Amino acid sequence: MAISKPVLFIGGGLVLIVIVAISGQDRASSASSPTGCQVVVTADVLNARDTPGGQKIVGKYVKDAKIDAQPVVESGFRKVAEGKWVSVQYAPPVEGSKCGP
């Protein structure tokens, strides 16, 4: 059974709308961050520490996770929450985020 051209065009248009909507969420997500700063995890697993460079692991993030963060960096670590710091080496800002210098 063949699918008519109008059905193909409508179906293709709907798929395109969904793709555009999903890709737009990534750009808007940093704006929805309370601080305007959001980072993306580039390591396979990124440990969150209790202090900048601390020994105690208080959380873990997986590759490609987007995390709301603070525009605060100390000793190569970015604050992502109270008592949670991640290495800036493995958590660069998402494009368009306002994470400061």
C-alpha positions, 0 to 999 in steps of 0.5 A: 500500500502506497502512502500519498504525497500529502500524508508524507508532507504532513508527516515530514512537517510534524517530524521537523516541528518536533526536531526544532522544538527539541533543539530549541529546548537546549538553547532555552535551558541555560536561560531557565537556569536560576543563575543563567549558568549551566555546564555540560559534563564531558567526562564519562563520570564526573565526581562532585566534591564537598569543597573545591579540590576536596576528597569527599565525593558528594555526587556523580554526573554522567557524560553529556549531563547538563547541570545548573551551576553557579558563576563561582570558580575556585582553584579550578572547581565550579560551584554547582550547588551548596557543598557541591563542586566539579572540575571546570576541566570536565564541565565547561559552560553550555554555549550561551550560558552566563557563567562569568569569566 
